[in-house]
């Protein structure tokens, strides 16, 4: 099978965002500071590693379809849909929503092109499904870092009997 221009363009847009996710993930990884730094630093490593793997899988799938991936920095800077990560040190509390936005933005691009990709090449659409599943999981996990439980979610504690409290009726 040979990819149409539409399929090639759609896959290139996903490729650009995956490369940008990797690059901005590294920027966040190097410059995150604050509470739970280590956890965020390590979680970013996981996201970055998967973004790199997904980038390679997608680019190789494009080549299998006789499409030519373009991962040059000028192309990525010009075509990514993702917002830039801030320069300098960024607190973990601020990093969380920024990283969630990067993940959700990358997924949005995949979802935006999905139906056209599926129409021409269901196999490639299946590959995108796997990427979406993992990136949405990461978005949930990163976002949970800043979440607080809502009131009333805990089960009421049962009252202890006098015997459980160590009181005896002697």
C-alpha positions in Angstrom: 0.0 0.0 0.0 1.2 3.5 -0.8 0.0 6.4 1.5 -2.0 9.2 -0.1 -1.0 12.8 0.5 -3.8 13.1 3.0 -2.6 10.1 5.0 1.0 11.3 4.8 0.0 14.8 6.0 -2.1 13.4 8.8 0.7 11.1 10.0 3.3 13.9 9.7 1.1 16.1 12.0 1.1 13.3 14.6 4.9 12.8 14.1 5.5 16.5 14.7 3.6 16.5 18.0 5.2 13.3 19.2 8.7 14.8 18.5 7.7 18.0 20.2 6.3 16.1 23.2 9.7 14.4 23.5 11.6 17.7 23.3 9.4 19.6 25.6 9.3 16.7 28.0 13.0 16.9 28.2 12.8 20.7 28.9 10.4 20.0 31.7 12.5 17.1 33.0 15.7 19.2 33.2 14.0 22.2 34.8 11.3 21.0 37.2 11.8 21.9 40.8 9.8 21.8 44.0 7.7 19.4 46.0 7.7 15.8 44.6 10.5 16.8 42.3 11.9 13.2 42.1 8.5 11.6 41.3 7.8 14.2 38.5 11.4 13.9 37.2 11.1 10.1 36.9 7.6 10.2 35.5 8.8 12.6 32.8 11.5 10.1 31.9 8.8 7.5 31.3 6.8 9.8 29.1 9.8 10.9 27.1 10.9 7.3 26.6 7.5 6.3 25.2 7.2 9.5 23.1 10.6 8.5 21.5 9.4 4.9 20.9 6.1 6.1 19.4 7.9 8.6 17.2 10.1 5.8 15.8 7.2 3.4 15.3 5.2 6.1 13.5 8.1 7.2 11.3 8.9 3.6 10.4 5.2 2.9 9.6 5.2 6.0 7.4 8.2 4.5 5.5 6.4 1.2 5.2 3.6 3.1 3.5 6.1 4.9 1.2 5.6 8.2 3.0 8.6 10.3 4.0 8.7 11.4 7.6 10.2 14.9 8.3 11.7 15.2 11.8 13.9 18.2 11.1 13.9 20.7 13.9 12.7 23.5 11.6 9.8 21.4 10.4 8.8 20.4 13.9 9.0 24.1 15.2 6.8 25.2 12.3 4.2 22.5 12.3 3.6 21.3 15.9 0.3 22.1 17.5 1.7 22.1 21.0 2.3 25.2 23.1 5.9 25.9 24.1 7.1 24.9 27.6 8.3 27.9 29.6 12.0 28.7 29.8 13.8 28.4 33.1 12.9 26.6 36.3 9.3 25.6 36.7 7.7 24.5 40.0 6.2 21.0 40.0 2.7 22.4 40.7 3.0 24.5 37.5 4.7 21.6 35.6 1.7 19.3 36.1 -0.8 21.2 34.0 1.8 22.1 31.4 2.7 18.5 30.9 -1.0 17.4 30.9 -1.6 20.0 28.2 1.3 18.6 26.1 -0.1 15.0 26.5 -3.7 16.0 25.8 -2.6 18.2 22.8 -0.7 15.3 21.3 -3.7 13.0 21.8 -6.0 15.7 20.3 -4.0 15.7 17.1 -4.2 11.9 16.9 -8.0 12.0 17.5 -8.4 14.8 14.9 -6.8 12.7 12.1 -8.0 9.3 13.3 -11.1 8.8 11.1 -9.2 9.8 7.9 -6.3 7.5 8.9 -8.7 4.7 9.7 -10.5 5.1 6.4 -7.3 4.7 4.4 -5.3 2.4 6.6 -6.9 0.7 9.6 -3.6 -0.9 10.6 -2.1 2.6 11.2 -5.2 3.6 13.1 -4.7 0.7 15.4 -1.1 1.9 16.1 -2.6 5.4 17.0 -5.0 3.6 19.3 -2.1 2.3 21.3 -0.4 5.7 21.5 -3.7 7.4 22.6 -4.3 4.8 25.3 -0.8 5.2 26.8 -0.7 9.0 26.5 -4.2 9.4 28.1 -3.0 7.2 31.0 0.0 9.4 31.5 -2.2 12.5 31.4 -4.4 11.0 34.2 -1.4 10.1 36.3 0.4 13.4 35.9 -2.8 15.3 36.6 -3.5 13.3 39.8 -0.3 14.9 41.3 -2.2 18.2 41.8 -5.7 16.7 42.6 -7.3 16.8 46.0 -10.0 14.4 47.1 -13.4 15.9 47.3 -15.0 16.1 50.7 -17.3 13.3 51.7 -15.4 10.7 49.7 -14.2 8.8 52.8 -16.2 6.1 54.4 -17.3 7.1 57.9 -15.2 5.6 60.6 -17.2 3.1 62.7 -17.4 4.1 66.4 -15.4 1.8 68.6 -17.1 -0.1 71.4 -16.0 0.4 75.0 -14.3 -3.0 74.8 -12.3 -1.9 71.7 -11.2 1.3 73.6 -10.0 -0.8 76.5 -12.8 0.2 78.9 -14.2 -2.5 81.1 -17.4 -2.5 83.2 -16.0 -4.1 86.4 
